[in-house]
Every structure is written in structure tokens, then in C-alpha cells.
Amino acid sequence: MGASLFVDVIAIAVLVLFLLQFLRLAVTGGSKKELYLTLALFSITLGVWLIYNASFTWGWDFYTYVPLAFAVATFLLSVFGLFRLREEEGLGGFQKEI
């Protein structure tokens, strides 16, 4: 029980930090690239945390599949956004910030 609680606390802290970063970028008008990368990392973190909890704590049910589908959809949309942004800026301009 102790290890699972420790993992949950760390995962929630990381997810909250990603959400705060996303809100900061959305409000201040940060670069689209940072916004897409933040969303991609948020969705990966959420997906890994859900898979861990479903495998070791909760079990697999409807309430695990719905947020996991949300995490996968968010990741795919952010990767699609990054590819589209790369096409718009060109390869040289896209790699400049990274």
C-alpha cells in the first residue's frame, strides 16, 4: 500500500505541474511547439500512471479505459499538431527552438 501511495503522489504532482505549464502557455500565448510538447508529455504521464494503477491497484474496467482513451487521443492530437507545425515552419525553423 505504501509504494502505491508514493507512486500516486509523485504522478499527481507531475500531472499538476504539466497542467500549470499548459495553462501558463495558453494564457500568456507561448509558442505552439511548447504547448504541443507539454500536452504530449502530459498524456504520456497520464497514460503510464493509468496503466500502472490498472495493472497493480484498480483493475481494468470502464473507468480506466475512458481516461486512457483520452490520454491516447490527446497524445495523437499533439503529435499531429507538431507534424503540422513542422510542415508550416519548415524543417530548419522547426528545429531552431528544439
RARA-V965201 format. One record per run of one state. SS is the DSSP state (hx for helix, st for strand, lp for the rest). FROM is the first residue (numbers start at 0). LEN is the number of residues. If there is no record, write none. Layout:
BEGIN
ss->SS from->FROM len->LEN
ss->SS from->FROM len->LEN
END
This chain:
BEGIN
ss->lp from->0 len->1
ss->hx from->1 len->27
ss->lp from->28 len->3
ss->hx from->31 len->27
ss->lp from->58 len->3
ss->hx from->61 len->36
ss->lp from->97 len->1
END
